[in-house]
Amino acid sequence: MNIVYLSPHFPPNYYLFCVHLKKMGANVLGIGDAAYDQIGHELKEGLTEYYRVDDMADYDQLLKACGYFTHIYGKLDRAESNNEYWIETEAKLRTDFNMNGPKIHQISRLVLKSEMKKHFRNAGVDVARGKIVKSREEAVRFIEEVGYPVVFKPDRGVGAADTFRIETEADLDAFFDRKPAARYIMEEFIEGEICSFDGLTDRNGVIVFHTAHVFSQGIMETVNEDRDIFYYSLREIPEDLEDAGKNTVAAFDIRERFFHIEFFRTPGGRLVALELNARPPGGLTTDMFDFANNIDIYAAWAKVMMHQPPGLTYSRPYHCAYIGRKVNKNYIRSHRDIMQHFGYMIVFHGPIDSIFSAAIGNYGYLVNAVDLENVRDAARFIHEKS
């Protein structure tokens, strides 16, 4: 099987997808903008060939790369990246080279927040009221319906980039004074805890792995208010969250892909869908899958790509938490303090790429524990400030 993998060097931990694909016998054909001598030895070993382009956003260069691969290796079977940023690019390449997977005319449900609402409703899941707005007058009419606060977010957006919470008429004026050119959706603000339903499906849409996470707050608040963040996996998934997640996966027809579905849990206990991402959760969450469950999700994904049973057996023996720290914060505890007190629980720690730092910090700790209170103790200790 000939599998094109876009930007295999980024995020840094995703090289493992390529390594396991090659172990499974695939020709792994990487396309990236990093110089070959700048990618790690393990990734080089995991690629059959690497084609460097000057600009990954230049689609003509990607076409040329895939044309070269076709000439050398024959028909291309897949284009993947496991990265939300490249979902549309993958779909274009699949369309142009007739590869397996979602084509460009099939992905609006996966990338447009306005389209997602329809599929969540088909799944029987509540959604925040929202609409595409093009003018201040339309925004005012919507606010008259739902009240302040409201949230503006790009209809096609990645993470919390260019997302704004509007609480007053002055905020509304300021937003329209600086509004980016992108199409925006406006939503009522939902008060609640952020939780997610995450996993992987096979070629028939059957979920072969699933888990759930709870977040200290949303990414929008983390970025816009420069907060610290931590989040953790659940050992036992609430029944309503599992039902909503599974019904959503079916309604969106997610096949041979990871999924990351975000919900609000309101103070009254109601679940309200936020959005679906047809890719793994960001940061180090794929590694958290492994640590919490004693599995290898990278190998399981490779088996799914190669149409083989993933062979996963898991029982969620641990909570695994991500705890991030930012360089601009005055923390009481040093790294040495953290390792002395919680080193027995810390399964990984290291710097975070700067592109993620506003959302998840500059340095991250992964903590494993059977008891959730131990995870919370570690987060309080690591985040305590003077």
N, C-alpha and C positions, 0 to 999 in steps of 0.2 A: 504494500500500500504506500502511495506517495502522499505525504502530508506536509503541506506548507504551514509553517509556524511563524507568525508575525511577531517581530520584536522579542525574540526568545530570551534576550538578556535582561528584560525588564517586565514586571518587577523582579528583583534579584532572586527570590526563592522559586520562581516559576521555571527555572532551567530544569527542574526535576521532572516536569511534564515531558520535555524533550528526551531526557535521559531514559525514562521508562518507555516511551514510544519506540526508541531505537532498540531497547532490550527486547521489545515485543516483535521486532523484525521489520518495523516500518522504515522507509526512507524518510528521514526528518530533514526537511528543506527549509532552513531558516532564512528570513529576510529581515534585516535590521539596519539601523543607521550608525551603529557603533563599529569602530574599526575592529578587524578580526583579532588583532593582538591585544585588544582591550576587553575581550570577553573571557570568562574564566575557563580553566582547563576542563572542568567537569562538563560545561556546556559544549565546548568543542568536541569532547568525546561523545556527547549526546546528539550531535548533528551529523547527518550524512554529507551535507554541503551547506555553506553559508554564503549568501549573496548580499553584499553591502550596497545600500543605496544612500544617496546624499540626503534625501528628504522623504521620510515615510508618508508625509502628507501629499506627495506628488504621485498620484495614482498611475500616471504613465510609467514611472520608474518601477512600480510594483508589477504592472502588466508585462514590462520587459523582463523582469526577473522570473515571472511565472512562465513566460514564453521560453526562456532559456531552460528552465527546469523541465518543461514539456519536451523540448528537443532532446535533452539528455536522458530523462528517466521515463518518458512516456506520459500517458494521461495522468493528470493530477486528481487525487481522490477527495482531499479535504483541505480546507483553509481554516485555521484556528489561531486563537491567541489567548483565550481566557481573560481578556482584558476589555472592559466596557468601551474604552476609547476606540477600539478597532472593530466593533460589531458591524457597523455599516460597511467598512472596507472589506471585511471577511465576506459579507453577503454579496458585494459587487464582484469579488473574485470568483465566488461560487457560481454566480450567474454567468459571468463571461467565460468561465472554463468548464461549466456544467458539472460542478462538484456537488457532492452530497452535503445536505444541510440547508438551513434557511437561506433563501435567495432574497434579493433586494426588495422585491415586491411583497415579501412575507414578514418583514421585520418591524413594521410600524407598531405592532402590539408590544414589541420588546424595547423600543427606544422612545416612544412618545408617551408622556405621562397622561395626556388627554385620552389616548387610546386605551391605556391600561385600565382606566376606570370602567370601561365597558366590560372588559374581561373579568375584573374583580366582581362586578355585579352578576355576571353569568355564573361565577363561582359561589354566589350567595353570600359574598363578603361585603360588609359596609365600607364605604369610601367617604372621604371628606368631600363636601360640596365644592365644586370648582368649575371654572370656565376659562377659555382663552379670551384674553382682553387685549384690545389694540389701542384703547384710548382711556384717558382719565375719566371721561363720562361713563364708559362701560364699567370701569372699576368702582365708581361711586354707586352705581345702581346695584352692583354685586354686594358692596359693603352694606347698603341699606337692607339687603336681604339677610346677610349672615352676621353683620356687626364686626367691630374691631376685636382683636387683631386679625389680620389676614397675612398670607404668605404669597410672595411672588417668586416663581421659580421658572427657569427655562423649560419649555415643553420637551426639548431634547437637551438633557443636561447630564453631566457626570458628577456624582457626589453632590456636595452643597455649593458648588461654584456658582457665583452670581445669584445667590438666593437671599431674599430679603424678607424680614418680618416688618410689617407695617402696623403701627399702633395708633397713629393720629393722622389728621388731615395734613399736617406739616410733613410727616413721613411720606405720605402719598405724593405730595407735591415734589418732594426731593427725589423720589423714585422716578417720576416721569421727567424730571429735569435731566437725569443722567441715565435713563433707561437704555440698556444695550439694544442692538438692532435685532437680536434673536426674538423668536416668537415666545411669549410668556403665557403661562397658565397661572391663574389666581385661585387660591384655595382658602377656605375657612381654616382658622387655626384650631388644631385639636390638642387639648391638654392631655398629657399622658406619658407613660413610660414607653420607650422604644424597645421593641423586641423583634426578633427575626426568626424565620424558618428557612433553613439552609440545607442544601444537599445536592445530589447527583442523580440523573436519570439515565436509563439505558436507551437503546435504539427504539424500543416500543413505548417509551414514556413511563416505564415502571421505575419508581424511586428505589434506587439500590443503596442509598445512604441518606440519612437525614438527621439533623440536630436542630438546636434552637439556641439563641443567645439573647441576653438582656443587656442593655446599654445604660450607662450612667446618665447620658443625655443624648440628644440628636447631634448629628454632624454639623447642622446649621448653627446651633448654639456654640458648639465647640470651636468652630472656625470664626464666626462673627464676634463672639464674646471672649475668644482666646482662652477657653477653659481647658483643664485637663480632662482626659477621658479614660475610662476603663470599661470593659465589657467582659462577660463570662458566659460560658456554655452551661446549659441546664442538664442535669442528669435525668430528670423526669420532665417530660414536655407536657404542659397543660393540654387537656383533651381538646378544648376549643381551638387552641393555636395549631395543634396538629391537624385537626379537621380542616380549618381554614387554609392552612398551607397546602395540604394534599389536594383539596378542591381547586385551589389556585393553579397549582402545577398542571392539573388536568385541563382547566379552562384555557390556559395559555398554550397548551400542547407542547410542553417542554420535552424535547427528545435529545438524548445524547449530549446533554449540557448540564453544567452546574446551574443552580438557582439560589438567589438570595432575595427573600421576600420580607419587606419591612412592614411592621404594623405598629400602631399606637395601642396601648392598653390604657383606657381612660380610667379616671378615679372610680368610676362606677363599675369597672370590670369589662366594659365592652371592647371588642377588637375592631379597629378601623384600619383598613389597608392604606399604606403610604405609597409604596411602589414595588415593582418587581424588577430584578436585575438578572438577566440570563447569563450569568458568569459567577465565578466564586466570589464570596465576600472579600473585601480588600485587606490590605496589610498582611499580617501574618496569620490570618484566620485559617487558611488551609493547613498550616502547621498545627494550629490549635485542634483541628479535626483529628489529626494524628495523635497528638499527645493525650487528648481527652478519651480516646477510644482504642489506643494501641493498634492502629491500622496504618496503612500507607495509601492515602487518598490519591497521590500522584500516580501510583501504579494502577489503582482501580480505574482512574480516568483513562489511562492508556489502554487498558483492557477493553473498556467500553468503546473507545475509538476503533479498536481492532476487531470489534464484534465478538468479543469473548466475555464469558461470565466474570464479573469483577471479583467474586469470591470473598466478599466482605462478611465478617462475623464480628459483631461489636455489641457491647452492653452498657456503654457510657459509664465506666467505672470512676471517672473523675470529672470535676468541673475544671475547665481550663480558662484562665482569664488573661486578657491583654491589659497591661497597665502602662500608660505612656507618660513620659515627662518631657517638658519643654525647656529649652536652654534659657529662656527669658524669665523663668520663675525662680523664686528664692526658697528652695526646699530646705527643710531642716536636716533631712537624712542624706548622708553621702552614699555613694554606690557601695562603699565598703560596709557601712551600717546595714544597708539593705541585704547584702549577701550574708552578713553575720547573723542577722535575725531570721531571714527567710530563704537562705540559700538552699535549704533542704527541699523547698517547694518550687524553686525556680528552675524550669527546664530549659529555658533559653533567655538570653538577653543580648542586646546589641543595638547599634545605631540604626536609625530609620532614614531612608532616602528623603532628601529635602522636599521633594515634590509632595510627600504625604505629611510633612511635619505640622502644618496648620491644623490638620484633622486629627492626627493620632500621636503627635509629639516627635521629638528628635531622638529619643532613646526609648526602647520598649523592653518590658519584662513579660515573659509568659510564666504563669504560675499555675501549678497543678495541685488540686486538693480534693479529698473526698468530701469534706465539710465546706459548705458555702461560706460559713462565717469566717473560716480561715482565709478564704479568698478576699473577703471584705476587709479583714484585719490588715492583710498585706497591702491592699489598695490605699487604705487610710494612712498606713505607715509611709508608703512611698510618696504619697501626694501631700503629706503634711508640710505646711509652710510656716515661716516665722511671721 
